[in-house]
């Protein structure tokens, strides 16, 4: 009996010890879990505080590119220089309901519509881009009046003393390089003409240059003839000897590199590229010249064949690498969305595919998107012919967009859109994705 009693007491003691150890262990685990939970809660709180900070109405636009948001292209039929993009941001989406849209219908009111200007509240919204071209053109006129040199003889040296006037000192010495087709060249030509200047082009489909001496501003076009690696016998342009971008750089583009493209910073301040119309035509011509007449690729109303996709992807990828090798990192670079034709149908299906392909490659390279062509798609009344946008609303929109991106790269612009205009890198990480189909 004594032995049994002793054994029982030992058992109770062991159970008590185990219980104590268990309680201590649970306490330590609970304490550790509480610390982890508290740490996680703090991280969540910091995350949402950051989100709420960016949702502050005064900073709601922080890194949004207004030209990449859905919006409305306002065109004044009497004055194309009032053309502007009105993005559909919270200012618009949360706007008061117009009386005509109320339900039930107000007694005695019939619904009808008229042509009006955009409400002032949306024009003056912080999310609506400035009419940079209007400001720059007005300052150009002011600066030209400040010097006595005849227009045809003016150089940037004549305007050094007034380069900071009009709060546009940031524009002094900027260089813009466009690698693309004649659509880009026409935009440079029309921009130049707005300032009473002439674009210089040594020969068709080579290079073109526009110089605005009042701002020491230079725009350069390098004609990019697409993805072909050589000049095939079926090429349809008799006056084009060099086709591949490698040959065009060596023989046509490189001579302008140091004299026109590299400005005071040693690099272009904005670089835009695209190749769509030339690849579209080349793929058509190649199939028609090399394949039987009844071959599916002989049709022009078709999508890209997979082998064509692989070919163009490899060439565009190499072209993007060429840009990196030539200019290095840090140059604000954009893929310019491909323009569709004035009368666009199934023939442009492969243009959309070429656009998507280039966007994907550009996105991977960290390039941003210049969506001008998407904004004017289907606005056939803004074209001068089947292929090219005309001088007017389309070219004025292009000028405003180009100047806005220059201002962003220069760290100049509206403070109420901070940090968007805080230099290219301030928002680049949020804008390098193409975000569409």
C-alpha positions as CSV (number, residue, x, y, z in Angstrom):
1,X,0.0,0.0,0.0
2,X,2.9,2.3,0.9
3,X,4.5,1.5,-2.5
4,X,1.3,2.3,-4.3
5,X,0.9,5.6,-2.5
6,X,4.4,6.6,-3.3
7,X,3.9,5.7,-7.0
8,X,0.7,7.8,-7.1
9,X,2.5,10.8,-5.6
10,X,5.3,10.5,-8.1
11,X,2.7,10.3,-11.0
12,X,0.9,13.4,-9.8
13,X,4.3,15.2,-9.6
14,X,5.2,14.2,-13.1
15,X,1.8,15.3,-14.4
16,X,2.2,18.6,-12.6
17,X,5.6,19.2,-14.1
18,X,4.4,18.3,-17.5
19,X,1.5,20.7,-17.1
20,X,3.8,23.5,-15.9
21,X,6.1,22.9,-18.9
22,X,3.1,22.9,-21.2
23,X,1.8,26.1,-19.7
24,X,5.2,27.9,-20.0
25,X,5.5,26.6,-23.6
26,X,2.1,27.9,-24.5
27,X,2.8,31.2,-22.9
28,X,6.1,31.5,-24.9
29,X,4.3,30.5,-28.1
30,X,1.5,32.9,-27.4
31,X,3.9,35.7,-26.7
32,X,5.8,34.9,-29.9
33,X,2.6,34.8,-31.9
34,X,1.5,38.0,-30.4
35,X,4.7,39.7,-31.4
36,X,4.4,38.3,-34.9
37,X,0.8,39.3,-35.1
38,X,1.6,42.8,-33.8
39,X,4.4,43.1,-36.3
40,X,2.1,41.9,-39.1
41,X,-0.6,44.3,-38.0
42,X,1.9,47.2,-38.0
43,X,3.0,46.2,-41.6
44,X,-0.7,46.1,-42.7
45,X,-1.3,49.5,-41.0
46,X,1.8,51.0,-42.8
47,X,0.6,49.5,-46.1
48,X,-2.9,51.0,-45.8
49,X,-1.6,54.3,-44.5
50,X,0.5,54.4,-47.7
51,X,-2.5,53.6,-49.8
52,X,-4.6,56.2,-48.1
53,X,-1.9,58.8,-48.4
54,X,-1.9,58.2,-52.2
55,X,-5.7,58.4,-52.1
56,X,-5.5,61.9,-50.6
57,X,-7.6,64.1,-53.0
58,X,-4.7,66.5,-53.3
59,X,-2.4,63.6,-54.5
60,X,-4.9,61.4,-56.2
61,X,-3.2,61.7,-59.6
62,X,0.3,61.0,-58.2
63,X,1.8,58.8,-60.9
64,X,-1.1,58.5,-63.3
65,X,-0.3,59.3,-66.9
66,X,-3.4,61.3,-68.1
67,X,-2.8,60.3,-71.7
68,X,-3.0,56.7,-70.9
69,X,-6.3,56.9,-69.0
70,X,-9.6,56.6,-70.8
71,X,-10.9,60.0,-71.7
72,X,-12.4,62.4,-74.2
73,X,-10.7,64.1,-77.1
74,X,-12.1,67.6,-77.1
75,X,-11.8,69.2,-80.6
76,X,-12.8,72.8,-81.2
77,X,-14.0,73.0,-84.9
78,X,-13.0,76.7,-85.0
79,X,-9.6,76.5,-83.5
80,X,-7.6,73.2,-83.5
81,X,-5.1,74.7,-81.0
82,X,-7.7,74.2,-78.3
83,X,-7.6,70.5,-78.9
84,X,-7.0,68.7,-75.6
85,X,-7.4,65.3,-73.8
86,X,-9.8,65.2,-70.9
87,X,-9.1,62.1,-68.9
88,X,-12.0,60.4,-67.1
89,X,-10.6,60.7,-63.5
90,X,-12.4,61.0,-60.2
91,X,-13.2,64.6,-61.0
92,X,-15.4,63.5,-63.9
93,X,-16.6,60.1,-62.6
94,X,-17.9,61.6,-59.3
95,X,-19.3,64.7,-61.0
96,X,-22.8,65.9,-60.2
97,X,-25.5,64.3,-62.4
98,X,-26.7,66.6,-65.2
99,X,-30.4,67.5,-65.0
100,X,-31.2,65.8,-68.2
101,X,-29.9,62.5,-66.9
102,X,-32.1,62.5,-63.8
103,X,-34.7,59.8,-63.3
104,X,-37.6,60.2,-63.1
105,X,-37.4,62.8,-65.9
106,X,-38.0,66.3,-64.6
107,X,-41.5,67.4,-65.5
108,X,-41.7,69.2,-68.8
109,X,-38.1,68.3,-69.8
110,X,-37.3,66.6,-73.1
111,X,-33.9,65.1,-73.6
112,X,-31.9,66.6,-76.4
113,X,-28.2,67.5,-77.0
114,X,-26.1,70.2,-78.5
115,X,-22.4,70.8,-79.3
116,X,-20.8,72.6,-76.4
117,X,-17.4,73.2,-74.9
118,X,-16.1,71.0,-72.0
119,X,-17.2,72.2,-68.6
120,X,-14.7,74.5,-67.1
121,X,-14.4,72.4,-64.0
122,X,-12.9,69.5,-66.1
123,X,-10.7,71.8,-68.2
124,X,-9.2,73.3,-65.1
125,X,-9.0,69.9,-63.2
126,X,-5.5,69.0,-62.0
127,X,-5.8,65.8,-64.0
128,X,-6.2,67.5,-67.3
129,X,-2.9,68.0,-69.1
130,X,-1.7,71.5,-69.9
131,X,-1.7,73.0,-73.3
132,X,2.1,73.1,-73.4
133,X,2.2,73.8,-77.1
134,X,0.2,77.0,-76.6
135,X,2.5,78.3,-73.9
136,X,5.7,77.4,-75.8
137,X,4.4,79.0,-79.1
138,X,3.4,82.2,-77.2
139,X,6.9,82.4,-75.6
140,X,8.5,81.7,-79.0
141,X,6.8,84.8,-80.4
142,X,7.9,86.9,-77.4
143,X,11.5,85.8,-77.7
144,X,11.6,86.5,-81.4
145,X,10.5,90.0,-80.7
146,X,13.2,90.5,-78.2
147,X,16.0,90.1,-80.8
148,X,16.8,92.0,-83.9
149,X,18.3,89.1,-85.9
150,X,16.2,88.2,-89.0
151,X,14.3,85.0,-88.6
152,X,16.2,83.2,-91.3
153,X,19.5,84.0,-89.6
154,X,18.5,83.3,-86.0
155,X,20.5,80.7,-84.0
156,X,20.3,79.6,-80.4
157,X,23.0,82.0,-79.5
158,X,20.6,84.9,-80.1
159,X,18.3,83.7,-77.4
160,X,20.7,82.7,-74.6
161,X,19.8,85.8,-72.5
162,X,16.1,85.0,-72.6
163,X,16.3,81.3,-72.3
164,X,14.6,81.3,-68.8
165,X,11.7,83.5,-69.7
166,X,8.2,82.3,-69.4
167,X,9.1,79.7,-66.8
168,X,10.3,77.6,-69.8
169,X,14.0,77.5,-69.0
170,X,13.7,73.7,-68.6
171,X,13.1,73.4,-72.4
172,X,16.4,74.9,-73.3
173,X,18.7,72.5,-75.1
174,X,16.3,69.6,-75.2
175,X,16.7,66.9,-77.9
176,X,13.9,64.6,-79.1
177,X,14.7,61.5,-81.2
178,X,12.0,59.7,-83.1
179,X,12.7,56.4,-84.8
180,X,9.7,55.5,-86.9
181,X,7.9,56.1,-90.2
182,X,6.6,59.0,-92.2
183,X,3.8,59.6,-89.7
184,X,6.5,60.6,-87.1
185,X,8.2,62.7,-89.7
186,X,5.1,64.6,-90.5
187,X,4.5,65.4,-86.9
188,X,8.0,66.9,-86.7
189,X,7.3,68.9,-89.9
190,X,4.0,70.2,-88.6
191,X,5.5,71.1,-85.2
192,X,8.3,73.0,-87.0
193,X,5.7,74.9,-89.2
194,X,3.8,76.0,-86.1
195,X,7.0,78.0,-85.2
196,X,7.5,79.3,-88.7
197,X,10.4,77.0,-89.3
198,X,11.3,74.5,-91.9
199,X,12.2,70.9,-91.4
200,X,15.4,69.8,-93.1
201,X,15.5,66.4,-94.9
202,X,18.5,65.5,-97.0
203,X,16.7,62.8,-98.9
204,X,13.4,61.0,-98.5
205,X,13.2,58.1,-96.0
206,X,16.6,59.0,-94.4
207,X,16.7,61.5,-91.6
208,X,14.9,64.8,-90.8
209,X,15.6,67.6,-88.4
210,X,13.6,70.5,-86.9
211,X,15.4,73.2,-84.9
212,X,13.6,75.8,-82.8
213,X,16.4,78.3,-82.0
214,X,14.3,80.3,-79.5
215,X,14.6,77.3,-77.1
216,X,17.6,75.6,-78.6
217,X,15.2,72.7,-79.1
218,X,15.9,70.0,-81.7
219,X,13.7,67.2,-83.0
220,X,15.3,64.5,-85.1
221,X,13.7,61.7,-87.1
222,X,15.5,58.5,-88.1
223,X,13.4,56.7,-90.6
224,X,13.1,53.1,-89.4
225,X,12.1,50.8,-92.3
226,X,11.1,47.8,-90.3
227,X,12.5,44.4,-89.5
228,X,14.0,43.1,-92.7
229,X,17.6,42.1,-92.5
230,X,18.6,43.0,-96.1
231,X,17.1,44.6,-99.2
232,X,15.2,41.8,-101.0
233,X,14.5,41.9,-104.7
234,X,10.8,42.4,-104.2
235,X,11.3,45.6,-102.2
236,X,8.8,48.2,-103.5
237,X,10.8,51.4,-102.9
238,X,13.4,51.9,-105.6
239,X,15.1,54.8,-103.9
240,X,15.8,52.9,-100.7
241,X,19.2,51.2,-100.6
242,X,19.6,50.4,-96.9
243,X,16.8,48.5,-95.2
244,X,18.0,46.9,-92.0
245,X,18.3,49.3,-89.1
246,X,22.0,48.2,-88.7
247,X,22.9,49.5,-92.1
248,X,20.7,52.6,-91.8
249,X,22.4,53.5,-88.6
250,X,25.9,53.2,-90.1
251,X,25.1,54.9,-93.4
252,X,22.3,57.3,-92.6
253,X,21.7,57.9,-88.9
254,X,25.1,57.9,-87.2
255,X,26.3,61.1,-88.9
256,X,23.6,63.0,-87.0
257,X,24.2,61.3,-83.7
258,X,26.7,63.8,-82.2
259,X,25.7,66.9,-84.2
260,X,22.0,66.8,-83.6
261,X,20.8,64.0,-81.3
262,X,23.2,64.3,-78.4
263,X,22.3,67.6,-76.7
264,X,23.8,69.4,-73.7
265,X,23.2,66.4,-71.6
266,X,25.1,64.2,-74.0
267,X,22.0,62.1,-74.7
268,X,18.5,62.7,-76.2
269,X,16.1,63.9,-73.6
270,X,13.2,61.9,-75.1
271,X,13.3,58.9,-77.4
272,X,10.3,57.4,-79.2
273,X,10.3,54.4,-81.5
274,X,7.9,52.2,-83.5
275,X,7.7,50.1,-86.6
276,X,4.4,49.0,-87.9
277,X,3.3,50.2,-91.3
278,X,6.6,49.2,-92.9
279,X,6.5,45.7,-91.4
280,X,2.9,45.3,-92.4
281,X,3.7,46.1,-96.0
282,X,6.9,44.1,-96.0
283,X,5.2,40.9,-94.8
284,X,2.5,41.4,-97.5
285,X,5.0,41.9,-100.2
286,X,7.2,39.0,-99.1
287,X,4.3,36.6,-99.2
288,X,3.0,37.8,-102.5
289,X,6.5,37.6,-104.1
290,X,7.6,34.2,-102.7
291,X,4.5,32.1,-102.3
292,X,1.9,30.7,-104.8
293,X,-0.9,33.0,-105.7
294,X,-3.5,31.0,-103.8
295,X,-1.4,30.7,-100.6
296,X,-3.2,31.9,-97.4
297,X,-0.5,34.4,-96.7
298,X,-1.1,36.0,-100.0
299,X,-4.2,37.6,-98.5
300,X,-3.9,41.0,-97.0
301,X,-6.9,40.7,-94.8
302,X,-5.3,38.3,-92.3
303,X,-3.6,37.9,-89.0
304,X,0.2,37.4,-88.7
305,X,1.5,33.9,-89.2
306,X,3.4,32.4,-86.3
307,X,6.7,32.4,-88.2
308,X,6.1,36.1,-88.9
309,X,5.5,36.7,-85.2
310,X,8.8,35.0,-84.3
311,X,10.7,36.8,-87.0
312,X,9.5,40.3,-86.1
313,X,9.9,39.6,-82.4
314,X,13.5,38.7,-82.8
315,X,14.2,41.7,-84.9
316,X,12.4,44.2,-82.6
317,X,14.1,42.7,-79.6
318,X,17.5,43.3,-81.3
319,X,16.4,46.8,-82.2
320,X,15.6,47.6,-78.6
321,X,19.0,46.2,-77.7
322,X,20.6,48.5,-80.2
323,X,18.9,51.5,-78.5
324,X,20.3,50.4,-75.2
325,X,23.8,49.9,-76.6
326,X,23.7,53.2,-78.4
327,X,22.3,55.4,-75.7
328,X,22.6,53.4,-72.5
329,X,20.3,53.5,-69.5
330,X,18.6,56.7,-68.2
331,X,17.2,58.0,-71.4
332,X,13.4,58.5,-71.2
333,X,12.2,56.0,-73.9
334,X,8.7,55.4,-75.2
335,X,7.1,53.0,-77.6
336,X,4.9,55.1,-79.8
337,X,1.6,53.2,-80.4
338,X,1.2,52.3,-84.1
339,X,-1.2,54.3,-86.1
340,X,-4.0,52.5,-88.0
341,X,-5.1,53.6,-91.5
342,X,-7.7,56.2,-92.2
343,X,-10.1,53.4,-93.5
344,X,-9.2,50.6,-91.2
345,X,-10.7,47.1,-91.6
346,X,-9.4,43.5,-91.5
347,X,-6.3,44.6,-93.4
348,X,-5.2,46.3,-90.2
349,X,-5.6,43.1,-88.1
350,X,-1.8,42.5,-88.4
351,X,-1.1,46.1,-87.5
352,X,-2.8,45.6,-84.1
353,X,-0.8,42.4,-83.7
354,X,2.5,44.2,-84.5
355,X,1.5,46.8,-82.0
356,X,0.9,44.3,-79.2
357,X,4.2,42.5,-80.0
358,X,6.2,45.8,-79.9
359,X,4.4,46.8,-76.6
360,X,5.4,43.5,-75.0
361,X,9.0,43.9,-76.0
362,X,9.1,47.6,-75.0
363,X,7.5,46.8,-71.7
364,X,10.2,44.2,-70.9
365,X,12.8,46.7,-71.8
366,X,11.3,49.2,-69.4
367,X,10.0,51.6,-72.0
368,X,6.8,53.6,-71.4
369,X,3.9,54.1,-73.9
370,X,3.1,57.1,-76.1
371,X,-0.6,56.5,-76.7
372,X,-1.2,59.2,-79.3
373,X,-2.1,56.8,-82.0
374,X,-4.7,55.1,-79.8
375,X,-6.3,58.4,-79.0
376,X,-6.8,59.3,-82.7
377,X,-7.7,55.8,-83.9
378,X,-11.0,55.9,-86.0
379,X,-10.9,59.7,-86.2
380,X,-10.6,59.5,-89.9
381,X,-11.5,63.2,-90.3
382,X,-8.1,64.0,-88.7
383,X,-6.2,62.3,-91.5
384,X,-4.6,63.9,-94.6
385,X,-4.7,60.7,-96.6
386,X,-5.1,57.0,-96.1
387,X,-2.0,56.7,-93.9
388,X,-1.0,60.0,-92.3
389,X,-2.6,62.3,-89.7
390,X,-3.0,65.8,-90.9
391,X,-1.9,69.1,-89.5
392,X,-4.6,70.2,-87.1
393,X,-6.1,68.6,-84.0
394,X,-4.1,65.4,-84.3
395,X,-0.7,67.1,-84.7
396,X,-1.5,69.7,-82.0
397,X,-2.4,66.8,-79.6
398,X,0.9,65.2,-80.5
399,X,2.8,68.4,-79.7
400,X,1.2,68.8,-76.3
401,X,1.9,65.2,-75.4
402,X,5.5,65.3,-76.6
403,X,6.2,68.5,-74.6
404,X,4.5,67.1,-71.5
405,X,6.8,64.1,-71.5
406,X,9.8,66.4,-72.1
407,X,8.7,68.5,-69.1
408,X,8.3,65.3,-67.0
409,X,11.8,64.2,-67.9
410,X,13.1,67.7,-67.0
411,X,11.4,67.8,-63.6
412,X,9.2,70.7,-64.6
413,X,5.5,70.9,-64.4
414,X,2.5,71.3,-62.1
415,X,3.1,70.7,-58.4
416,X,-0.4,69.6,-57.8
417,X,0.4,66.5,-59.9
418,X,3.4,65.6,-57.8
419,X,5.4,63.5,-58.0
420,X,4.6,63.0,-61.7
421,X,6.8,65.9,-62.8
422,X,9.6,65.1,-60.4
423,X,11.9,63.7,-63.1
424,X,11.4,60.6,-65.3
425,X,12.4,58.2,-62.6
426,X,9.9,59.6,-60.0
427,X,7.0,57.6,-61.5
428,X,8.7,55.4,-64.1
429,X,8.3,52.2,-62.0
430,X,4.5,52.7,-62.1
431,X,4.3,53.5,-65.8
432,X,6.6,51.0,-67.5
433,X,3.8,48.5,-68.0
434,X,1.7,48.8,-71.1
435,X,-1.6,47.7,-69.5
436,X,-3.8,46.8,-72.4
437,X,-4.6,44.6,-75.3
